[in-house]
C-alpha cells in the first residue's frame, strides 16, 4: 500500500515539505488513484467534504505490507483537515481485508496538492520518496447533473463501487452499479451488480425498482429505494447504505 504503516507509524509518517500550491476546500474533494512503485499496489482514494470544514479520507489498497499474504488488501479511513495549503490527515486506522480483525492505528500525514495537475502527494518517512495520487474525478458542472460514470470507495470494507447513470430519454435514468464486494453476498461470490431506474424527485435522484445479483449466485433480489443527493460545489453524489444508513460517496469520473 502506498501508505506503508510504521508497523505501523514509522513507515507512514511524513517529513515536513513545502506545499506545491495554495488549496481551497473544493480542491481536495475527489477520487484519486495511484500506484505504489515499491510494491505495485493500486491505491484508490476518496476525499469528500463532511460539512464541517473537514473531509472524509478513505483508501482502498490492493496490497498492504502488514496484512496477511492470503488477504493483502486493506482499507484506510481518516479525517482530513486543511491547514496552510496542506491537508492534515489524522485519526487514521486501517483494516486488513476490510473491517475484519483488529484495526491498526496510524500517525498523522500531511498531503500536498498541485492544483494545476490535480495530484496530491506526501513524503514517505521510510525513504523520502513521493507517494502520489492523481485525481480522476471531474468538476461540478456537467451538462446533465446526474448522467455519468461514477466511482466510490466504501469505508466499511474497502470495496469499490462503479456506477453508470444513463438517460432513458423519457426523463428517467438507467442505473447500473458494479460492486467489488457486497456484504449480503456469499464470500466466494462477493461481487455484485445492481440495476435500477432513476427518477428525479424533489432535487434528488431516487433509485427505484432495484435488482441485485451476486456474482454466480442465482436469481436477482429486490432492493429498497435510495435517494442520491448531489453536492453542487463538488458534483459528488451521496446516498445512504441500505444496510445501516451510513453515507456512501460517488465521484463522477466521466467528462
ABEGO torsion letter per residue (X at the ends): XABBBAOAAAAABBBBBBBAEBBBAAAABEBBBBBBAAAGBBBBBBBBBAGAGBBBBBBBBABBAABBAABABBBBBBBBBBBGGBBBBBGBBBBBGEABEBBBBBBBBBBBBBAAAGBBBBBBAAAGBBBBBBBABBBABBABAABEBBBBBBAAAGBBBBBBBBBAGAGBBBBBBBBABBAABBAABABBBBBBBBBBBGGBBBBBGBBBBBBGAEBBBBBBBBBBBBBAAAGBBBBBBAAAGBBBBBBBABX
